[in-house]
Amino acid sequence: MLNHLEVTNFKAWRKLEMQFGKVTGLFGTNSSGKSSVLQFLLLLKQTKNATDRGLVLDFGGPKELVNLGTYQAIVHRGDQKADIDWTLDWELPNPLKVYDPSGRRKDVLFTGSSLQESSRVGLKGSHLSARHVKYRFTDSVFSIEPKTENSSEFELRSEGPQSLKFIRNPGRGWALPGPVKTHLFPDQARTYYQNTSFLSDFEAEYETLMDRIFYLGPLREHPQREYRWSGASPADVGPSGEHTVDAILAATAQDEMRNLAPRKRYMKFQEMIAHWLSQLGMIHSFQIKEIGSGTNLYQACVQTDQNSPETMLTDVGFGVSQVLPVLVLLYYVPEGSIVLMEQPEIHLHPSVQSELADVMLAVAQHRQIQIVVESHSEHLLRRFQRRAAEERVSSSDLKLYFVRTSYGVAQLEDLELNEWGEIENWPEKFFGDEMGEIATISKSSLERRIKASR
């Protein structure tokens, strides 16, 4: 679970500092910097996934998670002399135990349930390079940094109450190169030194964190009349929801395998999706059906109400196909995942937007899924507030933010949610000037009535 993020000089953010809850909501005006928060996390994931270890940051392309262009395009105000640096800390799935890397002691040197990673990147000449990589674990910091400020030679450092003295292997006196990507120590850190094997544990935990991040964007694919499924199990539904039906069918196949062994009754995957579509008030029933046995061709079929004929997803309201990837993603990814979503409420009726907030809260609680949602929906926010007031969710599990810009610089305002579900620092014109609109309508209506009575 993500705990805390600090970033400097990324896009509109001169400085970003935010805490995460089980459900974190980012609200605000267009082009204020909300999406950039998600983009930064996706940039880290995309960089971790890059097969080219020479890439410091993978800015991506048209069909990748993010397509950010160049360093000049992402650094704050395009200032190529500025560095981008960040610190990310998170809870580990299981406590990490570090043993004596020298092998002299058999007991655990230190153990902890959280980890922090820091990095800094910038242009050196025309080339992007990583300035340092640091891992903080149980109040000690293990890092690779330049020997001096402008040096091209790096050194390992250990600071804190449980620091270690790194021991060079005899005959390995060569200079140490810099970090790999933005989270890896170079291979030479392990071959030149005797007691650095534990550094791989930190790197592995970071990569596990990135693997647990999943994303759904605001622009989702239109439904199709038929789908071909090869039998593969996608990692998620895809950034545009393009793998939604594949994910449903893969989960359905898993349900069928589970039924081979006797076990306690549980709601199957398609039943769960159909349940929530019904709870949202969108349709009566939902099912993926094979067109003909052995064809590997499938159709998404729905009933809008109990008495209506069954029809295909393409022939009902657009909102159903747009919310379907949201529901599937939340129930398809493994427990303990981190789900990033942009505008999940698109094309949904206001009442459905409110119910969607309940889905998020239920998934966060029962599946231990952490959700970071960027939204323009007042109805989503109001339902979060209501559930906090009803004590159905702890206000500490909700982190709500308002994002605004001032002279091109993004600013994050922590919405202070009290135990009654009230936002104590409601920003001016948060969702427009609602009272002003009501007053103007009343005034105009009165003026027209007076004019008509003359």
N, C-alpha and C positions, 0 to 999 in steps of 0.2 A: 504494500500500500504506500502510495506517495505521501510524504509528510510535508515537505517544504521545498520551494524552488526560489532561487535567486538568479536573475539574469541581468547583465548590463550590456547596453549597446546592440540590442537585437531589434531591428526594424523600428517601429515607433516607440519602443521601450528604451529610454535612457537608463532606467533602473526599474526592475520588476522584482517584487518580493511578495510571495503568497504562500499561505497554508492551504492544505487540502483537507477536505472532510470525506466521509463515505460518499456523499453526493456534493459536488462542487458546481455551482452555477455561475456563469459569466454572462452578465446582461449589460446592455449599453447601446449606443448609437452605431450606425453603420460606419465602417472604416475607423473605428476607435482603437483597435488593437486586440479585440477579443480573440479573433481567430489566430493571431500571431502566437498566443500562448500555446494553443494546440499544435501549431506548426513547429514550434521549437521542439516540443517533445517528439513529434514525428520525425524531425530532422535528426535527432539523436538515434531514434530507432532505425531510420533509413541508413544512417552512417554505420551503425553496428552491423546491419545486414549486408553492407557492400562487400563484394568479393575482392575488390581491389584494396589491399591493405595500405596502399600508398595514398589513398584519399584521406585527407584530414576531416573534411565534411563532405557528405554526399548531397549536393544540392538538388539532385533528382532530375527527372524528365517528365514528359507529358503523361505517362501511364504509371508513374510512381506515386508514393504516398503524398509527397509534396514536390513541387517544381519551383524552386526559389531563385533560379538564375545564377547569379554570381555573388561573390563576397560583397561587392559594392552594393548589390541590391538588398542585402540583408543587414549590413552594418548600419547602425543608427545614423540617419542623415547622409548616408553614403560616404561617411568619413573613413577612407581607406587607411588612415593612420591610426585609427582606433582599434583596440582589441575587443573581442567579444569574450566575456567570461561568465561562468555560471557555477552554481553549487546546487546539487540535487541530493536530498536524503530521503530514505524510504525504510519501511519495515520489511524485514526479511521473512520469507515464508516459514523458515525454520531457523532457530538460533545457529549462528556460525561459531564453530570452535576452531581456534588456531593453536596448533601444537608447536613444540619447539622445533624449528626447521633444521637445527643442527643435529637433532636426534639424541642430544645428551640427556634431555628430560622426557619422560613419558607422559607427564600430566599435561593438562590443557594450560597453555600460557594465558590466554584470555578468550572470553566468549561474549557474544552480544547479539541483540535482536534487531539492530538497525545499522545502517551503513550510509556514509556520505561520500559522494564523488564530486570533485571539482576539476575544472579544466579552463584553460584560456587559449584562444587561438587568435592569430593575426597575420597580416602580410609581412613577410620578410623579403624585401625587394618585390618581385612579382609573384612570389610563391607563398601559398598559405601554409602555415606551420603551427603545430601545437606548442605552446610555451611551457606548459606543465600539465601533469596529471597528479591528482592527490586523492587519497582515500583516507577518510577519518573513521576509525573504528575504536570504540571504547576509550575515547578521549586521547588516542594516539593517532598521529598522522604519518602516513607512509607515502612518499612522493618521488617523482623524478622531475628535476628542475635544472635549468642551466647553471653551470658553475658560477658564472657572473651574469650580470644583466644582459649583455649582448653576446655572450659566448655561444658557440655552436657545439660545445661539449657539455654533456649533461652528467648529473650525479644523482645517486639515490640518497634520500634523506629519511630519517626516522626521528620523530619528535613526540614527546609526551611521557606520561608515567610508565607506559609499557613499551617504550621504544627499544629498538634493537640496533646493535652495531653490525652493519653489513660487512661481511668478510670476503675479501677478494680471493679467488682461486690463484694459486701460484702460476706465474707465466701468463696471466690474463690481464696485463696492464694497459690494454688498448682503451681508447676513449669510448665512452658510452654514448650511443646515439640517442635521439630524442624519442618522445612518445609515439606510439602507433595509433592512428585515428585520434580519438579524443578520450580513450578510456583504457588503453593497453600500455603496459610496460614493454619495451623492446625485448626481443628474444635474448639479447646479450645480457640483460639484467639477471637472467637465470644461469647463463653459461659462464659469465665472468665472476659470479658470486656463489658462495657456498650455501647461504641460508636465506634464499629469497623465494623458495617454492610456494610459500603461503600467499604471495602476491597474486598468484593465479586464482586463488579462492575469491579475492575481491573482484577480479575481472569477470569470473564466472557468475557471481551474484549480480553484477551490473548487467550482463548479457541476459540473464534470466529475467530481470526486471523489464528490459526492452522487449523480450519475447512475450511478456504478459500484457503489453499494450496493444489495443485494437482500436480501429478507427472507422467511423461512418461519416461521410461528408454530407453536405446539404443537398446535392444534386444527385437524385437516385434514378436508376434506369426505369424506363417504362415497362409494364408487364408484357409478356409474350403469350401468344396463343398456345405454344407448345415449347417444352424444354427437353433437351437431350442430356441425359446423365450417364457419365462413363463409369460411375461407381466410386469415384474419388471423394475423399473427405477434405474439403477446403479448410484452411486455418480459421477463416471467418467469412463474413458475407461480402467482403470487398468494399473498397472506399465508396463505391456507388451502389452498393447492394446487388452487384451483378452475380454474386454467388449465393444468393438467398435460397433459391430452390434447391441447389446442390447441397447446401447445408441442411435443409429440412430433410432431404432424402437420406443423407448420410446419418443424421440423427435417428431417422426412422429405422434404418438398417440396424443401428446399434440397439434400438428398442427390441427389435425382433430377435437379436442374438441373446439379449438378457432374458427373454422369455423361455429360452431353452433350459434354464435352471430355475427351480422353485425359489421364489422370493416374495417379499412383501409387496402388496399392490402399490403402484405409484402411477402418477399421471404421465402418459407417454408424451413425447415431444410435440407431435401434431395436436394432441389434445390440449396441451398447455397453450400453444399458439392460438388455437381456436377459442379457448376459454378467454384469453385476454382480448381477442378481437370482439368477442361477444360482450365482455365487460365494458369495453370502450364504446359499445353501442353502435358498432359499425356494420356487423353482419350477424347472422344467426349461426352459420356453420362454415367450416373451412376444411378442405382436404386436397392433398396432392394425389392424383390418380394416374396410373400408367394407362396409356391409350390402348395398348394391346399387349398381351403377355409376351415378354421377350423383346419388345421393340426398343426399350430404353428411351421411349418418348413419353413425356408426362404433361398433364394439364393441371393448373391450379383452379379448383372448382369451389364455388361459394353459393350459399343461400343468403339472401339479404334479410329474409324473415322466415318464420316457421312455415308459412303457407305459400311461399314463392317457389318457383321452379329453380332447380340448380342451374347455375350458369358459370361461365368462366370469369376469371379475375379481370380480364381485359374489358369485360362488359359491365362492370360496376364502377362506382365512383373512384376517382383517382386517388383519394386519400387512403384507401385500403392498401393499395400497392406501395404507397409511400411509407406507411407506418409498419408494414410487414418486415422490412429489413431491420428496423429498430428492435422489434420484439424478438426476432430470430437471433440477432446478435447478442442480446442480453441473456438469452437462455442457451445459446450454443457454445459460447466461449467457456473455457474451464473456470471453475470456481477460483477466486483469488485474482481474477484478471482485472485490468484497468481499461475501461471503455471510454474513448473520447468521441463525442458526438457534436456535430454542428447542426443547429436548427432542426431537431427531430420533429418539431411541430409543423413543418411546412405542409401545406394543403390540408390541414386538419381543422375541423370545426372547433371553436373555443371550448366547448364542453369536453371534447375528446382530448384537447391539450391538457386540461386539468386532470383527466383520468390518466393520461400518460405519465404525469408526475407521480401518481400512485404506483404505477408499474416500476418506475425507477427506484422508488423507496423500498418496494417489496423485494426487488432483485438485490439491492444493496444489502438488505438485512438478511435475507434467507440464503443467498448464494455467495455472500461475501464478495460481491463485485463492487469495485470502486468506479464511480461514474463522474466524469468531467463533461459538463454540457454547456455549450455556447448557444444562447437563445435570445430571441426578441419577444418571447411570449410572456405577457403579464399574467396569463391564466396559469402557466406553469409555475411562476413565482408565487402567485397567491395560494396555490394548492400546497406548495412547500411550507408556506407560512401557516396555513390552516392545520396541517398535520403536526407541526411543531406545537401549536397552541393546544391541540387535542392530546398532546403527549404520546402520539403514535410514532414520533421520531424525536430523538434528542436534538435540541438546537445545536449541541456541540458536534453532531454528526453532519450537520449542514453548514457548508461554507458558501456564502452568497456574496458576489462582488458586482459592483457597477464600474464599468470602464468608460472613461471619457478622454478626450484629447484637448490639450491646451497648447496652441502654437506648434502643432505637429508632434507633441510629446504625449505619449499615452500615460494615463494615470489610473491607478487601481484604488478603488474605494471599498473598504471592507464594510458590507452592510451588517450592522450590529443587530442580530436577531435575539430578542430576549426570550425568557421562558414562556411568554404568552404568545409567541409567534409574531410579535410586532417588530418592524424595522424601526429602530430608534433614530436613525440618521437618514431618513428617506431623502434621496437627492432631489433637488428642484427639477421639475419637468422630467422625471424618471421615464415615464411612458407618455410624454407629451403633457400639455397643460389641460388635464381632464376637467378641473373646476372652471377654467377659463372657457372651455368649449361649452360646458353646460350653461354658464352665465350668458355667453353670446347667443346661444340658441334661444334661451328664455327672453332675452332682450329683443332679438329679431322677431320672435313670435308675437310679443306684446306690441311692438311697433306696427306689425302688419294688421293686427286686430283693431288697433286704434284707427289706422288708416282706412280699413274696410268699413268701420262703423260711421264714418263721416258722410 
